[in-house]
Amino acid sequence: MQEADKNKVVVLPLGSLEQHGHHSPLLTDTYLVTAVAQRVEQELSEQIYLLPTLWLGASDHHLDRPGTVSVPNHIYTLMIKNIVRSFAKAGFQRVFLLNGHGGNVVPGTQAITELANESDIYDNMWIALSSYWTVAEPAMAPEHHGMETPHLTHACEYETSMMLFLHGEIMRMDRVTSSPPLIDSPFYHSEHGGRINVGKRLVTWAPTGAMGKPQHATPEKGESLLNAITGEVVACIKDFETW
């Protein structure tokens, strides 16, 4: 490998294998983040190294539903730390962890924080983690895509629309169910979050395993969302490579 190649951004998509209601497959998060990452690679093929998606996620809060495969948060933190250590050992200077599952955010952030504090080898590296929906939040505004619901949640209108566009043949829209929000207060919304953090297993606030009115999903909305998300992630990584 030439020295110049080590200046490329290493992009690692992070997914999960977990229940997504009665209508969407277990690998939904992995399918979606992989699709975003592959579209980004098509536009930035000379600037990034795209790794295979890490499908195993921190999904213990979904284990009440069959089919979910998970590692606990502390193990996930160790996994991410050792993966990034491999990149550091190889001499790469920029690592972007492109996340596609909400449960990975806390242990993933813990991992990169601990790495930064454990050795000065990381002083000259940039290690970042963000979910695609966080990077693309302005471009995912519901009014841009004809959405009936305000935010991406879980097995929701947003995820279901993108899955209908990407893998409509394996979706079961005849089995769509969703649960109303358990809490909707000025301080916390059980689907969208709020000003406080709450610890709950998903089954306790979404008994059917789905949120956010997936019955309103369409493949056209999904295509529009994916195009917008890809544009924002591309712009983010282009900026990141200049740091």
Backbone hydrogen bonds, N-H to C=O, Kabsch-Sander energy under -0.5 kcal/mol:
donor,donor_aa,acceptor,acceptor_aa,energy
5,D,2,Q,-0.8
6,K,2,Q,-0.7
6,K,3,E,-1.1
7,N,4,A,-1.6
8,K,5,D,-1.5
9,V,47,Q,-2.4
10,V,8,K,-0.5
10,V,94,R,-2.5
11,V,9,V,-0.6
11,V,49,Y,-3.1
12,L,10,V,-0.6
12,L,96,F,-2.2
14,L,98,L,-2.6
15,G,13,P,-0.5
15,G,54,L,-3.0
17,L,69,V,-0.6
18,E,26,L,-2.4
20,H,21,G,-0.7
20,H,24,S,-0.6
23,H,20,H,-0.6
24,S,20,H,-1.2
28,T,25,P,-1.6
30,T,16,S,-0.7
31,Y,27,L,-3.2
32,L,28,T,-2.6
33,V,29,D,-2.3
34,T,30,T,-2.0
35,A,31,Y,-2.1
36,V,32,L,-2.2
37,A,33,V,-2.4
38,Q,34,T,-2.7
39,R,35,A,-1.9
40,V,36,V,-2.2
41,E,37,A,-2.5
42,Q,38,Q,-1.7
43,E,39,R,-0.9
43,E,40,V,-0.7
44,L,40,V,-1.8
47,Q,44,L,-1.5
48,I,44,L,-1.6
49,Y,9,V,-2.6
50,L,48,I,-0.5
51,L,11,V,-2.6
51,L,49,Y,-0.6
54,L,13,P,-2.7
55,W,53,T,-1.1
57,G,55,W,-0.6
57,G,69,V,-0.5
59,S,57,G,-1.1
62,H,59,S,-2.5
63,L,60,D,-1.5
65,R,62,H,-2.1
68,T,65,R,-1.2
69,V,17,L,-2.7
71,V,57,G,-1.6
75,I,72,P,-0.7
76,Y,72,P,-2.3
77,T,73,N,-2.5
78,L,74,H,-1.5
79,M,75,I,-2.4
80,I,76,Y,-2.5
81,K,77,T,-2.3
82,N,78,L,-2.3
83,I,79,M,-2.1
84,V,80,I,-2.6
85,R,81,K,-2.2
86,S,82,N,-1.4
87,F,83,I,-1.3
88,A,84,V,-2.4
89,K,85,R,-2.6
90,A,86,S,-1.5
91,G,87,F,-0.6
91,G,88,A,-1.2
92,F,87,F,-2.0
93,Q,6,K,-1.3
94,R,8,K,-0.6
95,V,126,W,-2.7
96,F,10,V,-3.3
97,L,95,V,-0.5
97,L,128,A,-3.2
98,L,12,L,-1.5
98,L,96,F,-0.9
99,N,97,L,-0.9
99,N,130,S,-2.7
100,G,14,L,-2.2
104,N,101,H,-1.8
105,V,102,G,-1.4
108,G,104,N,-2.2
109,T,105,V,-2.5
110,Q,106,V,-2.4
111,A,107,P,-2.0
112,I,108,G,-2.0
113,T,109,T,-2.0
114,E,110,Q,-2.5
115,L,111,A,-2.3
116,A,112,I,-1.9
117,N,113,T,-1.2
118,E,114,E,-1.0
118,E,115,L,-1.0
119,S,115,L,-1.0
122,Y,119,S,-1.3
123,D,120,D,-1.4
124,N,121,I,-0.5
125,M,122,Y,-1.2
126,W,93,Q,-2.9
127,I,125,M,-0.5
128,A,95,V,-2.8
130,S,97,L,-2.1
132,Y,99,N,-2.2
134,T,131,S,-1.0
135,V,131,S,-2.2
136,A,132,Y,-2.1
137,E,134,T,-1.0
139,A,136,A,-0.6
140,M,136,A,-1.3
140,M,137,E,-0.8
141,A,138,P,-1.0
144,H,141,A,-2.0
145,H,142,P,-1.2
146,G,142,P,-0.7
147,M,142,P,-2.1
157,E,212,G,-1.4
160,T,156,C,-2.5
161,S,157,E,-1.8
162,M,158,Y,-2.2
163,M,159,E,-2.4
164,L,160,T,-2.4
165,F,161,S,-1.8
166,L,162,M,-2.4
167,H,163,M,-3.3
168,G,164,L,-0.7
170,I,167,H,-1.9
171,M,168,G,-1.0
172,R,23,H,-2.5
175,R,172,R,-2.2
176,V,173,M,-1.1
179,S,210,A,-1.4
185,S,188,Y,-2.7
189,H,193,G,-1.6
190,S,183,I,-2.5
193,G,189,H,-2.5
195,R,187,F,-1.7
196,I,187,F,-0.9
200,K,198,V,-0.7
202,L,61,H,-2.0
203,V,61,H,-0.6
204,T,201,R,-1.5
205,W,201,R,-0.6
205,W,202,L,-1.2
206,A,202,L,-2.0
209,G,206,A,-2.2
211,M,154,H,-2.6
216,H,213,K,-1.8
217,A,214,P,-2.0
222,G,218,T,-1.7
223,E,219,P,-2.5
224,S,220,E,-2.0
225,L,221,K,-2.5
226,L,222,G,-2.6
227,N,223,E,-2.2
228,A,224,S,-1.9
229,I,225,L,-2.9
230,T,226,L,-2.5
231,G,227,N,-1.9
232,E,228,A,-1.8
233,V,229,I,-2.6
234,V,230,T,-2.6
235,A,231,G,-2.0
236,C,232,E,-2.3
237,I,233,V,-2.6
238,K,234,V,-2.3
239,D,235,A,-1.9
240,F,236,C,-2.6
241,E,237,I,-2.2
242,T,239,D,-1.5
243,W,240,F,-1.5
